[in-house]
Amino acid sequence: MIAATRVGEPVQQTITLANVGGAATTITGVTVDGAGLTLVSGPAAGTVLNASETSAVLVAFDAIAPGPASGTLNVTTTDGLRTTPITATATVAALSLSPDGVVDFGPVCVGQLATRSFTARGVGDGDLLLSAISDPGAPFAVVATGLPATVLAAGGNEVTFAVTAAPIAEGLRTSTLAVATDIPGGAPRVIEVNVMGLAGGVNATPLELDLGSHALDVTTSGQVLMLTNCGVDPIDFTNARIEGVDSQSFTLVAQPTSTTIAASSSASWLVVFHATSVGNKTADFAVDHNGQTSRIVLFGEGLTDEVAGIAPGDPRSYYSCSAGGVSALWPMVLAFAVVTRRRRRVA
């Protein structure tokens, strides 16, 4: 009887009382029963309702709890009690964004443009309005048309927009954008965007990569190493390798399918860390191209079981290595920021 609303959006509904009899009756009381339902106003006790006359009752639904609500409108007259069932529903509006959280554009050559598409879906049982997207500022920009736009409940439609990154200088740039909706009491969804601007020539990123501190004999998930060609002609690369005193602690588990990188394009490798002894480990990823060598410094640390929180006798975790391609067991984690060199642990 009361139109569906969303949690946090209380509504009021007018209910009409009509005397459909042939004689007058007197209203002696009006009440409303039911959780979340209240009587706002109605005819006062002693109100006479002649034949074919009507009177209005105003009922409020607080919409605090999600789901259906029910109650009863009770009208007492000199002719007896009349009851009418009242039903109401509070739906939940919820937004899903993909991608969400921190969105890394990766390395982008200065003067080039990278675009990421975003999709908004409704994952609750109530519709919502995607009202606005804030400007993250240069070198980022939002490309969105048709806002505000309705996002239907339960994935009934998709609303898309895009964000571009066009670095004008080398180095890491970070910003945020806020996706505003009309969800009652909901704060805007904040997304962080990052891009690494690369100068002309060939660039290996990140400059340094810290694969973290881990228990011995545990292989980490794969992380990405990239070689980007910001020149105007294709380049060829050879002999990608791990060098250095602790090279045995780091392994390349995925290689590019081609040894040529087109202009404004990248090749990527996956590296994992596997310490067999305690302490800080360091090595270099190196790859040759056009008579030059690009390098990325790699860090990791092997921990004792006690420091790693592994009880004696507990089984260790292992990942399967695949040198021929990217396996589902190697989730890619983009890491383009410069990482501070690890300090050695003080005994």
N, C-alpha and C positions, 0 to 999 in steps of 0.2 A: 504493500500500500504506500509506503514511503519510498521514494525513488532511491536507488542505490547511490551511495556516496563513497568517498575514500576515507580511510582512517585519518583522523586529524581534521576532517572537514564536517563539523556538525551541521545538520540541516533541520528545517522545520517544515511541517506538512499541515495544510488546512484540511480538516475533515468536516463535511457538511452533514448536519443532522436535519432530517426532513420528517415532518408529520404527514404521513401518507394516509392517515385515517380520516374519518369524516367528522370527528369532534376534536375540540381543543384538549390539550394535555399540559400539565405543569411539570417543568423540570425541577427536581429537588436536589440533584447532585450530579457532578461529572468527575470521574477519576480515571487515571491511566495506570495500569499495572505493566511490569516488564522491565528487565534490566536495560539500562541505557535510554529508556523512554520516559519523558516527563510531560506533564500538562502545562502548557504555557498560558493558555487562556481558554475560556469557554463561557457559556451562558451562566449567569448567576442563579443561585437557588431561588425558586419562585418565578422563574421566567415562564410565561405562558406561551405555548406554541399552538397556534390555531391550525386548523386543517389546511394543508398545503403550504404552510409556512416552514421556513428553514432557519437554522442557526449554525454558527461556525464554531468549531473547536480547533485550537492550534496545538499540535503535538511536536515536541522536539526529540531528535535522536542524537545522542552525543558522539557516536562513531569513534569511541575510544578503542574498542577491541575489534580486531578483524573478524569477519564472518557474519553469519545471519543473527538477527535478534528478533524476538517476537514478544508481543504483549496483548493487552486487551483494553479497549476503550469501554468504560462502564458508564452508562447514562441511566440514572434513576428518575422515574417520573411517577406521577400519581397513578399511572396505569401499570407500574411494575418496572422491572430492571430490563434494560436492553443492552446487549454486549456486541461489540464488533472487534474481530481480530485485527491486530496491527502487525505488520512485518516490515523489517528493514534489513539492509545489508551494508556492511562496511568493507570495501575492497582495499587491497594493498597495492600501491603504485611503487614499482621498483625499476631502476634503470640498469641495464647492462651495457657497458661500452667495450668495444674491442677494436684496437688494443686499449689497455687501461694502465694506470699507475705511472711508471717511468717508461717513456718511449724514446729509444735511442735511434737516431737517423744514421749513426755510424759515421765513417769518414766520407766527406763530400768535398770535392775539389772547389777551391775558391772560384767563384763565378759560375758554378754549376747549380742546378736546382734538384732537390730531392723531395719527393711527395710521399706522405703516408695517408692512407684512407682509414677513416674511423666509421664504425657502424654502431648505432644505438638501437637497442631492442628493449621492449617491455618484458620483464620477467615476473611481474606480479599479476594479479587478477584485476587491476585497475589501470585505466589509461593515464597517460601523463602528457605534459606539454614540454617539449624541448624548446626553451624560450630564447636563449642567447648563448653565445660562446665568446669569451673575452679575447682581446687581442694580446698575444704573447709578446709582441714587439719583435723588431728585427734581430736576427736574420730570419725569424719565423713569421708565418702569416697563416691565417685561417681562411679557407675557401668554403663558404657555406651559403646556400641559397634556400629560399623557401622557409626561413625561420620567422616566427615560431612555427613548429610542426608538431602534430600529434603523434605520439608513439603509443601504439595500441597495446593492450594487455596481452599477456601470454604469447609474445612473439608474433602478433598479428600483422606487423609490418616492420620495415627497417627504415631508419632515417640515417643518411650518410652525410659526412662532411670530410674535408681533407685539411691537412696541415702541411705547409711547405717549409723547407729549410734552404736558404740560399746564402751561405757564408760569404762575406766580403773580405775576411781576413783569416789567416791561419790561427788555429787554437780552438780550444773547447768553448762552446757557448751553450748556456743553459737558461731555460725560461720555464714559465708555467702558463697554462691556460685553464679557465674555469668554465665548465659546462653547467649552465643554470637550467633548472626545471621548475615546474610548479608543484612538485611533490610537497604536500603539507609538512612544514617543519624541516624540510630537507635542505641541507647546505649544498652549494654548487660542488660538482665533482671536479677535483683539481688534478690535472695531468701535468707531469714534468716532461719537458722535451729537451733533448741534448743533440748536439751535432759537433763533430770535429772537423773544422775547416783545414784543408790541406793546401799547401803551397804548390806551385808548379813543379813538375818532375815526378819522381817515383818516391812514394812514402810508405813506410812500414808502420802499422799501428796495431796496438798501442805502443808508445815508446818503451814502456815497461809493463809487465804483467805479473801480478802477485797471485799465485794460485792458492794461497792460504796455508794455514797450519792444520796438519792432519796426523792421525795415528799412523804408525809404521805399517807397511804392507797394505795400505788402502789406496786404491786408485781413484783419483778425483774424477768428477765429470769434466767433459771437454770444454775448453774455452777457445775463443776464436782469435787467430792471428791473421792479419790482412796485409796485402801488398796492393797499393792503389796507384794506378797510372794517371797522373794529372797532366800528362803531356798531350801532344797533338797527334802522335803516331803510336801504333801498337808497339809493345815491347815483348821480348821473350825472357823467361827466367829458367834457371836450372839449379840443381843441387840444393834443394831446401833441406836443412839439417839442424841438429842441435849440437852445439859446441860448448866446451868449457869443463871445468873441474868436476862439476856435478851433472854432466850431461846424461848420465845413466838414470837420473831421477825424473827426467822429462822425456815424453814420447809423443811424436806426431802420429795421430791415429786416423787422420783423414787428409787427403791431398786434393788439389784442384784437378779437374778432369782435362784441363788444357794447360799448356805451358806458355800460352800467349795471352796477354792482357790488352784489350782494346783501349783506346783513349777514353778517359773518364770512367774506367771500369776497374774492378778489383778481383783479386784471387784470394782465397781463404784456406787456412789450414786449421785443424783442431789439435790442441796440445793437452796432454794430461800430466799430472804429477803423481809420482809413486815413490815415496821415501822408504828406504830399507835401513836407514840409520838415523839416529837423533841429531837434530841441529838444523841450522839454516843452510839452504841449498840455493845455488845460483848457476845459471847457464845462459847461453845466447841462442836464440833462433836466428839462423842466417840463411839468406837466399841470394843467389847471384843473378844479375841482369845487366845486359849491355856493358860488360866490363866493370860493373860496380857490385858491391855487396851491401844489402840492407840488413839491419840487425834489430832484434827486440830482446831486451833483457828480461829473463824469467827468474822469478823467485818462488820459493816454497819453504816449508819448514816441517821436519819430522818430529813428532811428539812422542814422549813415552806414554805407555798405557795409562799411567797415573794422571798425567797432565791432560791426556785426551779423554779421560773419564770412562775408560774401558776397564771393567772388572776382570781380574785374572780368570782365564777360562772362557770368557765370552767370545763368541765367534766374530771374526772380522768380516767386513763387507768388501766384496770384490766386484769390479765391473769387467765385462769382457771387452777386449780391445779389437778394433777392426781397422786395419791399415789400408783397406781398399776403398772405404767410403764412410759416410756419416751414418752411424748406427743410431737407432732409437735410444740406445743406452747412453748416448753422448749428447745430452741437451746442450745446445749452443747458448753461451752466455756472452753477450757482447760487452766488451770492456775497452773503451777507447780513451779514458782519462789517464793522465800520468799518475802512477802510483808511487808513493813515497817508499824509499828503500827500507826494508825491514831492519829493525834493530836486533842485535843479537841478544838472546835471553841471558839475563844475569843469574848466575848460579846462587 
